[in-house]
Amino acid sequence: MPIEVRALTPADAAYVRQALTAAFHGPLVAVHDELIDASALPGAIAQDGGEPVGLLTYRAVGGEWEVVTIAADRPGSGAGGALLDWVRVAATAAGGVRLWLVTTNDNVRALRFYQRRGYDLVAVHREAVTRARALKPGIPEVVDGIPVRHEVELELRL
């Protein structure tokens, strides 16, 4: 059965909390030197056979749409790609000119995932994750032997 994506509704609150806790250890995300409550943002949910399998949250400022969180319950299922397609269509329909996001320097799987979908690496925010630990101390210092220190910014021009 193909993955279906729809906008979040208040009825999705329990899944949003569950998905954010599983992927980010709670609804608060430390990025760009700020702490963001991702559960309060608009977003989309991916479903397979009516069951939720992925979540994306975003914020739009002018023509720039930032993907704040994206999480798939089953990597490789197509949920992540479907969520990115959904937000690209939504941003384009709203007159957006740029869709962007950040990941961490250790997340080579995500860097591959985004670049294969047309996102271009545009900036490395040095020591941004190091600073983010002051806001969210639970951020790991090392993942898979790679020190986690920098935010890597990618964009898709619409």
trRosetta pair geometry for C-beta under 8 A, 3 or more apart (Angstrom, degrees):
i j d omega theta_ij theta_ji phi_ij phi_ji
1 48 6.0 127 88 -170 107 74
1 49 5.0 100 69 -64 158 83
2 78 7.8 -83 -156 114 64 150
3 46 5.2 -6 -177 -171 115 108
3 47 7.1 145 -160 70 64 38
3 48 5.6 -40 -103 -80 69 84
3 53 6.9 -102 -125 65 106 130
3 54 7.6 16 -159 22 132 127
3 77 6.8 112 -71 134 128 94
3 78 4.8 -168 -7 105 136 107
3 79 5.3 -167 -136 -91 148 59
3 82 4.3 -137 105 -26 128 164
4 46 7.2 149 78 -158 39 57
4 47 5.0 -26 66 63 91 93
4 48 7.7 159 20 -83 75 35
4 82 7.7 -136 -129 176 2 146
5 44 5.2 30 180 165 103 127
5 45 7.0 170 -147 83 62 39
5 46 5.1 -28 -94 -99 85 68
5 47 7.4 166 -86 16 34 74
5 82 5.0 177 -40 146 123 104
5 83 5.9 168 -118 -91 138 52
5 85 7.4 154 23 73 153 93
5 86 4.1 -110 120 -63 146 145
6 44 6.5 171 89 -152 25 85
6 45 6.2 -18 63 57 74 84
6 47 7.2 -3 14 3 100 118
7 42 7.3 -30 -158 -174 101 98
7 43 7.5 138 -156 94 59 36
7 44 5.7 -60 -105 -101 37 74
7 45 7.9 34 132 14 13 80
7 90 8.0 117 -84 -100 101 142
8 12 4.9 -114 -152 57 82 146
8 16 6.7 54 -141 -75 135 125
8 42 6.6 180 44 -164 113 52
8 43 4.6 44 -17 70 130 79
8 44 6.2 -126 -31 -89 78 19
8 45 5.7 104 -89 -26 72 98
8 55 7.9 48 -81 -142 118 91
8 57 7.9 6 -20 -98 149 78
9 12 5.5 110 56 -5 62 100
10 13 6.0 -4 -175 -37 54 109
12 15 5.1 -59 -170 48 75 110
12 16 5.5 83 129 -32 90 100
12 45 5.5 -143 -136 -49 148 148
12 52 7.3 124 -141 -88 102 145
13 16 5.5 -55 -145 34 31 115
13 17 6.5 30 158 -17 65 103
13 39 7.4 64 -147 -171 75 110
14 17 5.9 -54 -152 36 31 110
14 18 6.3 29 151 -18 64 109
15 18 5.4 -55 -145 40 35 114
15 19 5.9 32 159 -18 70 108
15 45 6.7 58 105 -127 140 134
15 52 4.6 48 -155 60 151 170
15 55 7.1 174 135 -73 97 123
16 19 6.1 -56 -142 39 25 107
16 20 6.2 19 161 -13 63 112
16 27 7.7 45 139 -108 94 108
16 39 5.3 119 136 -130 120 85
16 43 7.6 128 -117 59 116 140
16 45 8.0 -91 -72 -83 81 111
16 55 6.2 136 -117 -135 62 146
16 57 7.9 80 -147 -67 110 118
17 20 6.1 -61 -143 42 25 106
17 21 6.1 25 158 -20 63 111
17 27 6.4 -46 -119 -61 66 111
17 39 6.2 31 -81 -111 67 137
18 21 5.9 -60 -147 37 25 110
18 22 6.3 22 157 -17 63 109
19 22 5.8 -56 -146 37 29 110
19 23 6.1 6 164 0 66 114
19 52 7.5 -96 -56 143 127 127
19 54 7.6 107 -138 -156 141 25
19 55 4.2 113 123 3 160 141
19 71 5.2 156 173 83 101 132
19 73 7.2 -84 -115 -67 96 90
20 23 6.2 -65 -136 49 27 96
20 24 5.3 -39 -173 44 68 110
20 26 6.4 -15 130 142 100 21
20 27 4.7 54 122 -96 152 56
20 29 7.9 -100 -155 -51 109 100
20 38 5.6 170 -119 80 134 122
20 39 6.0 -99 1 -64 162 92
20 55 7.2 -79 -52 96 73 154
20 69 6.6 15 -110 166 90 169
20 71 7.3 176 -87 9 41 151
21 24 7.4 -67 -99 61 13 66
21 25 6.6 15 -157 -151 52 18
21 26 5.5 33 -106 -81 69 37
21 27 7.4 -22 -59 -42 71 63
22 71 7.0 136 84 170 99 146
22 73 7.7 30 103 -111 158 75
23 55 7.9 -150 6 57 145 113
23 69 7.0 123 100 -170 138 116
23 71 3.7 -96 -62 -112 159 141
24 27 7.6 82 84 -109 121 12
24 28 7.7 -158 133 74 119 42
24 29 5.6 -42 -169 -91 152 88
24 38 7.1 75 52 20 161 148
24 69 6.5 -71 -35 -123 143 129
24 71 7.5 -113 -22 -63 92 138
25 138 5.4 -121 117 117 162 145
27 37 5.5 25 133 -158 110 71
27 38 5.4 -151 -172 52 69 80
27 39 3.8 -37 -142 -16 134 114
27 40 7.8 88 165 -12 129 76
28 35 5.4 -4 -170 -176 111 102
28 36 7.0 146 -154 73 57 40
28 37 5.9 -32 -94 -96 68 58
28 38 7.4 172 -104 4 14 85
28 136 6.3 180 116 -94 110 122
29 35 7.4 152 74 -157 38 53
29 36 4.9 -26 63 63 91 95
29 38 5.0 59 -8 -39 120 117
29 68 6.2 141 68 166 155 100
29 69 6.0 -152 -67 -66 154 109
29 136 7.8 -43 -159 -43 20 161
30 34 7.4 -178 -147 90 56 32
30 35 5.4 -25 -96 -99 73 70
30 36 7.8 168 -87 17 23 75
30 132 3.8 132 132 -168 121 104
30 133 7.6 149 106 -60 162 25
30 135 4.3 151 -119 86 124 121
30 136 3.9 -146 -24 9 132 121
30 139 6.5 -88 53 -49 130 134
31 34 6.9 -27 73 60 54 74
31 36 6.4 -32 39 10 98 121
31 68 7.1 -178 43 -149 150 78
31 102 5.9 157 -157 61 120 129
31 128 7.8 33 -153 154 51 122
31 132 6.8 17 -78 -110 31 137
31 151 6.8 110 -148 -111 82 142
32 102 7.4 156 -50 4 85 151
32 125 7.7 -67 -103 -167 58 175
32 128 7.3 -17 -92 -161 29 128
32 151 7.5 -40 -65 15 55 178
33 128 7.0 -98 -47 -147 77 85
33 131 5.8 -22 -101 122 86 134
33 132 7.2 -118 -91 -80 39 71
33 135 7.7 147 -162 -29 40 139
34 135 7.4 126 176 -115 14 165
35 135 4.7 -164 -63 179 105 126
35 136 6.6 141 -112 -46 105 100
36 41 7.4 24 164 -46 113 127
36 59 7.9 -115 -153 -23 140 140
36 68 6.0 -109 115 -157 152 136
37 40 4.4 46 104 8 110 114
37 41 7.6 167 99 -25 63 85
38 41 5.5 -48 -157 17 48 120
38 57 4.7 140 -170 60 93 160
38 68 5.5 -173 -114 119 99 125
38 69 4.7 39 -149 -8 150 135
39 57 7.8 -90 -78 -90 22 154
41 57 4.1 92 83 -179 124 114
41 58 6.4 174 158 57 125 28
41 59 5.6 -86 -136 -64 120 86
41 68 5.9 112 12 36 177 146
41 69 8.0 141 55 21 140 101
42 57 7.0 140 84 -151 35 71
42 58 6.3 -40 82 62 84 79
42 59 7.6 125 37 -94 87 49
43 55 6.4 32 147 -177 141 81
43 56 5.2 -179 -162 95 100 56
43 57 3.8 -57 -77 -100 131 55
43 58 6.1 139 -98 10 69 73
43 69 7.8 -21 -112 64 143 92
44 55 7.5 164 86 -153 51 44
44 56 4.9 4 52 55 90 103
44 83 5.7 166 87 -139 118 83
44 86 4.9 160 -175 114 174 145
44 87 6.5 -141 6 -61 133 84
44 90 7.8 -166 -53 -22 129 149
45 52 5.3 -53 -177 -126 118 106
45 54 7.0 148 -165 84 49 56
45 55 5.8 -14 -109 -102 67 68
46 52 7.1 100 75 -157 52 61
46 53 5.3 -67 104 70 98 82
46 54 3.5 12 39 55 122 106
46 55 7.4 -120 16 -51 83 31
46 56 7.8 70 -27 -10 97 97
46 72 7.1 -13 52 -115 145 85
46 79 3.9 142 108 -152 158 93
46 80 7.9 -81 -21 -51 161 27
46 82 5.3 110 -120 85 122 122
46 83 5.3 -81 -48 -59 117 96
47 50 5.8 -1 172 -134 128 12
47 51 6.1 147 -156 67 81 31
47 52 5.6 -48 -97 -92 78 43
47 53 6.4 126 -126 12 24 88
48 51 5.8 -31 66 62 71 89
48 53 4.7 28 2 -16 107 144
48 77 6.9 -74 -58 169 147 131
48 79 7.3 -78 -40 -76 109 107
52 55 7.4 28 180 -60 117 88
52 73 7.5 108 123 -22 72 137
53 72 6.6 14 144 -160 81 75
53 73 4.7 -109 -158 35 59 116
53 74 6.0 -38 -166 20 112 99
53 77 6.1 -90 158 107 138 156
53 79 4.8 -136 112 -87 102 146
54 70 7.5 8 -179 -174 105 74
54 71 6.4 -175 -148 96 67 52
54 72 4.2 -16 -102 -110 113 65
54 73 6.2 -124 -66 1 59 77
54 77 7.7 -167 -42 74 121 122
54 79 3.3 157 -24 159 143 127
54 80 6.3 -148 -142 -65 148 51
54 82 7.4 124 64 64 147 104
54 83 5.5 -120 130 -44 127 131
55 69 6.9 -1 114 114 99 109
55 70 7.3 -175 95 -143 56 38
55 71 5.2 4 54 55 91 93
55 83 7.5 58 121 -116 11 148
56 67 6.2 -50 -166 -145 105 102
56 69 6.8 -179 -146 94 39 63
56 70 4.7 5 -108 -106 85 81
56 71 7.9 179 -74 22 49 57
56 83 4.1 150 -31 178 131 124
56 84 7.4 169 -99 -65 153 48
56 86 7.2 158 45 70 145 117
56 87 5.9 -110 134 -45 148 129
57 67 7.7 115 79 -164 45 57
57 68 4.8 -46 99 62 95 107
57 69 4.6 31 36 43 101 95
57 70 7.9 -150 25 -65 58 51
58 65 5.6 10 176 -180 132 94
58 66 6.1 160 -158 83 76 49
58 67 5.3 -42 -97 -103 94 45
58 68 5.9 169 -108 3 29 86
58 87 5.8 137 -46 -138 150 130
59 65 7.6 175 89 -152 34 55
59 66 5.4 -7 58 57 80 101
59 68 5.9 55 -4 -41 94 122
60 64 7.1 162 -153 88 57 47
60 65 4.7 -19 -102 -103 86 78
60 66 7.6 -176 -82 19 37 67
60 91 7.1 -180 -105 -115 119 87
60 94 6.9 -20 -153 112 162 153
60 96 6.8 -96 -136 -91 116 116
61 64 5.5 -15 67 66 80 97
61 66 7.6 15 11 -4 97 107
63 95 6.2 -84 -111 126 92 82
63 96 5.1 140 -168 -142 64 43
63 97 3.9 28 153 12 130 97
63 98 6.4 82 123 19 88 81
64 96 7.0 118 -91 -151 11 94
64 97 7.1 -39 -71 60 57 81
64 98 4.7 -14 -114 70 76 108
64 100 6.7 -19 -167 17 98 114
65 87 6.7 180 142 169 138 103
65 90 7.8 142 -134 97 162 94
65 91 4.1 -107 4 -110 156 125
65 94 7.8 103 -65 66 128 129
65 96 4.8 -16 -17 -134 114 148
65 98 7.0 178 29 93 66 56
65 99 5.0 -18 72 -110 104 70
65 100 7.4 146 82 23 53 65
66 99 8.0 162 -89 -161 24 49
66 100 5.6 -31 -108 75 69 82
66 101 6.4 130 -166 -88 67 55
67 70 5.7 0 170 -38 123 112
67 84 7.5 -19 -90 -109 154 79
67 87 6.2 95 -88 123 103 169
67 99 6.9 45 -27 177 99 91
67 100 7.3 -153 18 97 80 32
67 101 3.9 -28 61 -81 101 120
68 101 7.7 -145 -64 -125 17 89
70 80 6.1 86 156 -137 119 88
70 83 5.8 156 -142 107 107 142
70 84 7.2 21 -127 -64 153 85
70 101 7.5 -16 -4 -135 119 157
72 75 5.5 119 85 -85 118 50
72 77 6.2 -174 174 42 127 107
72 79 4.1 144 -128 77 109 117
72 80 4.4 -79 -38 -48 131 90
72 83 7.6 -152 -74 1 94 133
73 77 7.6 -2 70 15 74 150
73 79 7.1 38 29 34 74 168
74 77 4.1 70 93 -36 105 131
74 79 6.9 103 57 3 78 128
75 80 7.3 15 -126 -18 65 131
75 109 7.9 0 -158 160 147 141
77 80 8.0 110 58 1 77 79
78 81 5.5 -60 -158 47 56 111
78 82 5.7 58 146 -26 81 108
79 82 5.7 -59 -146 39 29 112
79 83 6.3 30 156 -21 66 106
80 83 5.8 -55 -149 34 29 111
80 84 6.5 26 155 -15 64 105
80 113 6.6 -25 127 -175 145 138
81 84 5.8 -55 -148 38 33 109
81 85 6.3 36 153 -20 66 104
81 117 6.6 -171 -124 -93 86 132
82 85 5.6 -51 -148 35 32 114
82 86 6.4 37 152 -23 64 104
83 86 5.6 -51 -149 32 32 114
83 87 6.6 24 157 -13 66 104
84 87 6.0 -55 -144 39 32 104
84 88 6.3 36 155 -22 65 107
84 117 5.9 25 120 166 155 161
85 88 5.8 -57 -149 35 29 113
85 89 6.4 27 155 -17 65 106
86 89 6.0 -59 -152 37 28 108
86 90 6.3 25 153 -16 65 109
87 90 5.4 -52 -142 40 36 113
87 91 6.0 37 157 -20 68 106
87 99 6.6 128 124 -143 103 132
88 91 5.9 -54 -143 38 27 108
88 92 6.2 26 157 -18 63 109
88 99 5.8 -70 -102 -34 71 167
88 156 6.8 -44 -109 104 112 147
88 158 7.0 175 -159 -104 80 108
89 92 5.8 -57 -145 38 28 111
89 93 6.2 28 157 -19 64 109
90 93 5.9 -57 -146 37 27 111
90 94 6.4 16 157 -10 63 112
91 94 5.9 -66 -148 43 29 105
91 96 3.4 -49 175 39 88 154
91 99 5.2 154 53 -79 171 107
91 158 6.0 -140 115 -74 111 158
92 95 7.9 63 -180 -55 29 12
92 96 6.1 -71 -68 52 30 94
92 158 5.1 -158 -90 -169 83 128
96 99 6.5 65 140 -62 138 80
96 158 5.3 63 104 34 86 160
97 157 7.0 -18 164 -157 69 72
97 158 5.5 -151 -149 54 23 98
98 155 5.7 -24 -166 -163 100 121
98 156 7.5 145 -160 75 52 49
98 157 6.1 -29 -103 -111 71 55
98 158 6.5 -136 -64 7 21 94
99 155 6.8 143 79 -160 48 65
99 156 4.5 -14 64 60 102 99
99 158 6.1 86 -15 -49 96 109
100 122 7.7 -56 -129 34 120 136
100 153 6.4 8 -178 -173 116 95
100 154 6.7 173 -150 91 70 46
100 155 4.1 -24 -98 -102 96 84
100 156 7.3 -171 -75 21 51 62
101 114 7.2 -140 64 -115 122 143
101 119 7.5 -38 39 -140 101 150
101 153 7.5 172 91 -146 34 58
101 154 6.0 -12 62 60 78 89
101 155 8.0 161 19 -85 56 48
102 125 7.2 -22 -132 19 140 125
102 128 7.9 -64 178 105 152 154
102 151 4.3 1 -178 -177 135 109
102 152 6.3 145 -157 69 74 41
102 153 5.0 -36 -95 -91 87 64
102 154 7.5 151 -100 16 36 71
103 107 4.6 -103 162 69 118 138
103 110 4.4 -177 -137 111 160 141
103 111 6.4 -147 73 -62 141 71
103 114 7.3 -163 -12 -13 135 142
103 151 7.4 144 73 -155 23 64
103 152 5.5 -25 66 59 75 97
103 154 7.3 8 8 3 99 114
104 107 5.0 95 60 -8 77 108
104 129 5.6 58 -126 -76 109 146
104 143 7.9 83 102 26 137 138
104 148 5.3 6 170 -153 139 99
104 150 7.0 129 -159 78 62 50
104 151 6.5 -52 -100 -104 53 49
104 152 6.9 89 -178 10 8 92
105 124 7.3 53 -88 -145 108 109
105 129 7.5 -122 10 2 95 139
105 146 7.1 -145 111 155 88 122
105 147 8.0 3 82 92 125 66
105 148 6.7 167 52 -137 87 50
105 149 6.2 -15 28 54 137 70
105 150 4.2 59 -40 58 125 96
105 151 7.7 -85 -36 -61 80 8
105 152 5.7 122 -84 -37 59 111
106 142 7.9 146 -97 -160 152 40
106 143 4.5 114 141 61 154 109
106 144 6.5 149 -178 46 113 100
106 146 3.9 154 -120 96 98 126
106 147 7.4 -160 -68 83 114 26
106 148 4.8 -57 -8 -91 131 83
107 110 4.0 4 143 26 116 118
107 111 6.3 137 102 -22 74 86
107 143 7.8 16 -69 87 65 147
107 152 7.9 -148 53 34 97 123
108 111 5.4 -50 -144 35 38 115
108 112 6.4 40 155 -19 66 103
109 112 5.9 -56 -154 36 30 111
109 113 6.3 34 149 -23 64 109
110 113 5.3 -52 -143 36 35 117
110 114 6.2 28 161 -14 69 105
111 114 6.3 -56 -144 39 26 104
111 115 6.2 18 161 -12 62 114
111 121 7.5 17 -150 -78 102 117
111 152 6.6 -7 -94 102 109 153
111 154 7.7 164 -129 -55 65 139
112 115 6.2 -64 -143 42 25 105
112 116 6.1 25 161 -21 64 111
113 116 6.2 -64 -153 34 21 109
113 117 6.9 4 154 -5 59 113
114 117 5.9 -72 -156 44 33 104
114 119 3.9 -42 163 50 96 141
114 154 5.0 87 140 107 145 166
115 118 7.8 156 -169 16 32 8
115 119 5.8 -87 -83 69 39 80
115 120 7.5 80 -120 -96 79 33
115 121 7.2 -18 -86 -33 112 91
115 154 7.2 -113 -67 -136 71 141
117 156 7.6 -50 119 -83 90 137
118 156 5.5 67 109 -122 100 110
119 154 4.1 53 157 156 120 121
119 155 6.4 153 -154 71 82 16
119 156 5.0 -66 -96 -57 68 91
120 154 6.3 160 74 -157 30 77
120 155 5.9 -30 57 63 83 72
120 156 7.3 133 8 -87 78 47
120 157 7.9 -1 19 -10 123 91
121 124 7.9 15 177 -55 110 83
121 152 6.4 -39 -136 177 104 104
121 153 7.4 110 -158 82 57 52
121 154 5.5 -42 -92 -98 48 83
122 153 5.3 -60 66 105 88 100
122 154 6.6 134 8 -123 86 28
122 155 5.1 10 -11 9 139 111
123 152 7.7 169 91 -158 53 42
123 153 4.1 11 57 45 93 123
124 150 5.4 8 -177 169 94 137
124 151 7.4 158 -161 83 47 51
124 152 5.6 -16 -109 -107 74 69
124 153 7.4 -150 -73 17 27 81
125 128 3.9 36 117 -37 111 136
125 150 6.2 158 76 -166 54 79
125 151 4.1 -2 53 59 113 101
125 152 7.8 -147 21 -69 76 24
125 153 6.6 74 -20 -27 102 107
126 149 7.4 -1 -165 133 59 105
126 150 5.4 -34 -116 -110 40 110
127 130 4.3 -45 -163 37 76 125
127 131 6.1 78 138 -22 85 94
127 149 5.7 -34 -102 173 46 98
127 150 6.6 -6 -27 -88 26 71
128 131 5.9 -56 -153 38 32 108
128 132 6.3 39 148 -28 65 106
128 149 7.9 104 43 150 55 54
128 150 6.0 69 29 -149 90 44
128 151 4.0 -41 72 0 144 107
129 132 5.1 -46 -144 30 38 120
129 133 7.1 54 154 -33 61 89
129 139 6.3 -152 -174 151 93 146
129 148 5.3 -94 132 146 154 83
129 149 5.3 -180 58 -170 107 16
129 150 6.1 -58 7 -7 105 10
129 151 6.2 147 -44 -49 85 73
130 133 6.2 -44 -169 10 32 113
130 149 5.1 10 -41 -145 101 78
131 134 6.1 -40 -177 14 52 112
131 135 7.9 35 137 -4 68 101
132 135 5.5 -58 -163 41 53 108
132 136 6.1 -17 157 39 86 97
132 139 5.9 51 106 -11 107 164
133 136 6.7 -80 -126 74 32 58
133 137 5.7 59 -178 -117 76 44
133 139 5.1 -119 -92 51 78 113
133 141 7.8 25 -90 -82 148 82
134 137 7.6 29 -119 -74 14 74
136 139 5.4 81 101 -31 99 101
139 148 6.9 -136 156 110 99 135
140 143 5.4 95 99 -61 138 91
140 148 5.8 80 93 21 79 146
141 147 6.7 -30 161 -143 73 72
141 148 6.1 -169 -171 43 21 93
142 145 6.6 1 176 -127 111 14
142 146 6.6 156 -157 72 70 34
142 147 5.6 -39 -98 -97 80 48
142 148 6.5 -167 -91 -3 21 87
143 146 5.9 -28 69 58 68 89
143 148 5.5 54 3 -53 101 119
